[in-house]
Each structure stands twice: as C-alpha cells, then as structure tokens.
Amino acid sequence: MELLAFLRAKDEYVSGQEIAEAMGISRNAVWKHIESLRREGIEVEAVAGRGYRLADDDNAFGEKSIRAALHTKWLGKELIYFKEIDSTNDELKRRSAKGAKQGLMAAADVQTRGKGRRGRGWENPAGVNIAMSYLLRPAFPPDTAPMMTLVMAMAAEKGIKDIAGLEVKIKWPNDIVINGKKLVGILTEMSAEPDFIHEVIIGTGINVNTGEFPEEIRERATSMYLEGGQVYSRAKVAAAVTDAFEGYYEVFCRTNDMSELCHIYNEDCVNVDAAVRVLDPKGEYEARAYGIDEKGRLKIIRDDGTESVVYAGEVSVRGIYGYT
C-alpha cells in the first residue's frame, strides 16, 4: 500500500504505529516515507501524540502523487518523473531505444525544450503545468497511427472535465479549447517502417495553474486556473487524463479506427456544424464542418454544396483563436 494513498483515505491524524502495521514496515521506514513525500512537495502535518495527516496537497506533482491518483491497468504503471528535463517525448525516445515497454509514462515539472506542432515551442515553467508523454507499441499499420492524436484529445477533454467541470471542447484534430482559447497541446511522434510501427510517443502539455501568459499569446492561450478561478491538483489532472486515454485507446485498438469513438468525439467538437476556413496549400476556402468520420477526417460542405473531407492541416473555426 502506498503511504500517500493511505493518508488520503484518512480524515484524521494517524499514528506512526498504525501506518507501520497497515503498510507492513517499521516505524523508522514510516518516517523515511514521510520525508520522501515532503521532498516531493506534499505537506504532511505531524503532531506529537496524534500522528500524521495530509495537509492540502493539491500543489504536489511527482511520481508518488500521480501514482496515488491513477486507476489504470497498464498505462503509467511504469512511471518516471523529472523535476526538469529537455522533453518528455525525447526521454521516451531514448528509453524506447533501450527496449522500454509499452505503457511507460514520463512526467515533468519543467520542460526546457518542449515542442508543439511544426516545431513551435511549448513553454512549461516550474510549479504550474503538466508535461507528460506515453510510450505505445501498437500492432496496427502505420497509416492508422495519426488517429491516435484524436484519441488523446478525447482523453484530455474528459480528464479535465472530470476534475474541474470546465466546459472544454475539442478543436479538430487535437486542440483542447475553452472560451476561444487553447488549453492543451498534443504532439504525436512515430518511428515506423512501411508496414510496422516501432513506437508511437504521445506528448501532452496542459496549462493547469498558469496565472498569466506572455502578451504575444495572451489572446490565444488560457489555463484551467484562469477559466475556473481556482488552483487544481496537477497530479489528479494528469491521472484523470491517463485513465481516460487507456480506456479510449483500448476501444480504438479493437477496430483500428474511430468508428466506436466518433459519436463521443463529435459531441464535444467545436467543428461540428461550424463555419470553418480550411488552409489548403492550393488555396484557402470557407465551408461548414460536420465533425469527423471513422477515419478521423473532418467532414465539410463547401458553399457550392460540394461534400468532402479534410485529412490533415490547419482548419480555423469561427470564434476560435481570433478567427471572426
């Protein structure tokens, strides 16, 4: 039994002896576990004659706090955490090259070289946000893998709703938005041969408790804190998103497409029945979008009544990121 989970289940002080008996360890080992929690930023109150009790641990973010909140069967059971790292995606690439197994999860407080789509930077300052990645080794063909970014978007949207109750939405294919601003960034990277996937690494950055953004992105970016008016537990958010991803991913792997997930995705997609501008290399055009099909493609109808699908690329939605 993990000490953090044990203390979370108690509303009152618990003696060191009771903890030792419940965990099957010595009193001295209890003290060492308490100190380990404190080094992670989890405040544990200690009162002589009464024992130990968790104080408010919503700001804690580390291996123990994430593990205590996880309810997965395989994803994140092997979990590595860093106070600072270049990129959680890059770390999983390094671990994958050494034979790491599917389900490995990396999380970090600070990323120094985080990146988004098209090589754009993704800032992750200390103490406020989430940077995490999953290592996956799917058996389906490589041309199926791009749809996994939609599955990740569904998981991020559900996890945030479950923890914060915020009315977040998905902007096709994988942005999570609220009130016209971006809350989550997702980057999916794959190593594969023509008919075989070596690895898929999905990285997710979630703006949780950021209080202010640089002026150049202030009109396009937001955080859970700014939208909900309170500080949220990063460990609980990370765990809720991971729980949701495992469930959706298992459904996806049964069909190797979005056929069983389309209706869930489209329920919370801002592209459904929305005016959009498609940034096609052959020329921009405007249309009306109607959600995704079983291949994750965005269904649209142009102004002349022509129906088609968008496979990939930039699609602006009226009212999102300043498009009016």
Secondary structure, 3 states (H helix, E strand, C coil): CCHHHHHHCCCCCECHHHHHHHHCCCHHHHHHHHHHHHHCCCCEEEECCCEEEECCCCCCCCHHHHHHHCCCCCCCCCEEEEEEECCHHHHHHHHHHCCCCCCCEEEEEEECCCECHHHCECCECCCCCEEEEEEECCCCCHHHHHHHHHHHHHHHHHHHHHHHCCCCEEECCCEEEECCEEEEEEEEEEEEECCEEEEEEEEEEECCCCCCCCCCCCCCECCHHHHHCCCCCHHHHHHHHHHHHHHHHHHHHHHCCCCCCHHHHHHCECCCCEEEEECCCCCCEEEEEEEECCCCCEEEEECCCCEEEECCCCEEECCCCCCC
